[in-house]
């Protein structure tokens, strides 16, 4: 079990429960993993002499990783609610900022996309 605020690492990395079994139960699943090595590889393809490439390169230099896990289920609560609540509690900690929220009243669901900023990190307009 994850312990609320103690589970939030200082670097913004979430401590996630083992969600591997969810993909097997889900009618649809999406997994996106862009780790530091892959982000670094992508940055090497950008030309720092081009302003638009330089801006993208600067933006991704400080990113430690992008990890997306999305599951859709045919039945309600096919996942451990306590695990989901533990993750939500971490996302409520200082340093996390909501980027996007998607709600479906018809399906009574809400999706949030958040990111963490390091203390002292420069913000872009």
C-alpha positions as CSV (number, residue, x, y, z in Angstrom):
1,X,0.0,0.0,0.0
2,X,1.2,3.5,-0.8
3,X,1.4,6.0,2.1
4,X,0.0,9.3,0.9
5,X,2.4,12.3,0.9
6,X,5.4,10.1,1.9
7,X,5.0,8.3,-1.4
8,X,5.6,11.5,-3.4
9,X,9.3,11.7,-4.2
10,X,11.2,15.0,-4.0
11,X,11.9,14.8,-7.8
12,X,8.3,14.5,-8.7
13,X,8.5,10.8,-9.6
14,X,5.3,9.0,-8.5
15,X,5.3,5.8,-6.6
16,X,2.8,3.7,-8.5
17,X,1.2,0.4,-7.5
18,X,1.7,-2.5,-9.9
19,X,-0.8,-1.8,-12.6
20,X,0.4,-4.6,-14.9
21,X,-2.6,-6.8,-14.2
22,X,-5.0,-4.0,-15.3
23,X,-4.0,-4.2,-18.9
24,X,-5.2,-7.8,-18.9
25,X,-8.6,-6.9,-17.5
26,X,-9.0,-3.8,-19.7
27,X,-11.0,-3.7,-22.9
28,X,-8.5,-1.1,-24.2
29,X,-5.1,0.0,-22.9
30,X,-2.5,2.5,-23.9
31,X,1.1,2.5,-22.7
32,X,3.5,5.3,-23.5
33,X,7.0,5.3,-22.1
34,X,9.5,8.0,-23.0
35,X,12.4,7.5,-20.6
36,X,15.4,9.8,-20.3
37,X,17.4,7.8,-22.9
38,X,14.6,8.0,-25.5
39,X,14.1,11.7,-24.8
40,X,17.8,12.3,-25.1
41,X,17.8,10.4,-28.4
42,X,15.0,12.6,-29.7
43,X,16.9,15.7,-28.6
44,X,19.9,14.7,-30.7
45,X,17.8,14.8,-33.9
46,X,16.9,18.5,-33.2
47,X,19.1,21.2,-34.9
48,X,20.1,23.8,-32.2
49,X,20.7,26.2,-35.1
50,X,17.0,26.3,-35.9
51,X,15.1,28.4,-33.4
52,X,12.0,26.1,-33.3
53,X,14.2,23.0,-32.8
54,X,16.3,24.8,-30.1
55,X,13.1,25.7,-28.2
56,X,11.9,22.1,-28.2
57,X,15.3,20.8,-27.3
58,X,15.5,23.3,-24.3
59,X,12.1,22.2,-23.2
60,X,12.8,18.5,-23.2
61,X,16.3,18.7,-21.6
62,X,15.0,18.8,-18.1
63,X,12.3,16.2,-18.5
64,X,13.1,12.9,-16.7
65,X,10.4,10.9,-18.4
66,X,6.9,10.8,-19.8
67,X,4.9,7.8,-18.7
68,X,1.2,7.4,-19.7
69,X,-1.0,4.5,-18.7
70,X,-4.6,4.5,-19.8
71,X,-7.1,1.7,-19.3
72,X,-10.7,1.4,-20.4
73,X,-12.9,-1.2,-18.7
74,X,-16.2,-2.7,-19.7
75,X,-17.3,-2.8,-16.1
76,X,-17.1,-0.3,-13.3
77,X,-14.4,-0.6,-10.6
78,X,-12.4,-3.4,-12.3
79,X,-9.4,-1.9,-10.5
80,X,-8.4,-1.5,-6.9
81,X,-9.9,1.9,-5.8
82,X,-7.4,2.2,-3.0
83,X,-4.5,2.1,-5.5
84,X,-6.1,4.8,-7.6
85,X,-6.8,7.0,-4.6
86,X,-3.1,6.7,-3.4
87,X,-2.0,7.9,-6.8
88,X,-4.5,10.8,-6.8
89,X,-3.3,11.8,-3.3
90,X,0.3,12.1,-4.6
91,X,-0.9,14.2,-7.6
92,X,-2.5,16.6,-5.1
93,X,0.9,17.3,-3.5
94,X,2.7,20.7,-4.1
95,X,4.7,20.7,-7.4
96,X,2.0,19.1,-9.5
97,X,0.0,21.2,-12.0
98,X,-3.0,20.1,-14.0
99,X,-2.5,20.4,-17.8
100,X,-5.7,18.9,-19.1
101,X,-8.9,17.5,-17.6
102,X,-11.3,15.4,-19.6
103,X,-14.8,14.7,-18.2
104,X,-17.5,12.5,-19.6
105,X,-20.9,13.0,-17.9
106,X,-22.4,10.2,-20.0
107,X,-19.8,7.7,-18.8
108,X,-19.4,9.4,-15.4
109,X,-15.6,9.5,-15.6
110,X,-12.9,12.1,-15.3
111,X,-9.4,12.0,-16.7
112,X,-6.6,14.4,-15.5
113,X,-3.3,14.9,-17.1
114,X,-0.7,16.5,-14.8
115,X,3.0,17.3,-14.7
116,X,5.4,18.1,-12.0
117,X,7.8,21.0,-11.8
118,X,11.0,21.0,-9.9
119,X,11.5,23.7,-7.3
120,X,13.3,26.6,-8.9
121,X,12.7,25.4,-12.5
122,X,12.2,28.1,-15.1
123,X,8.7,28.4,-16.4
124,X,7.8,29.1,-20.0
125,X,4.9,31.4,-20.9
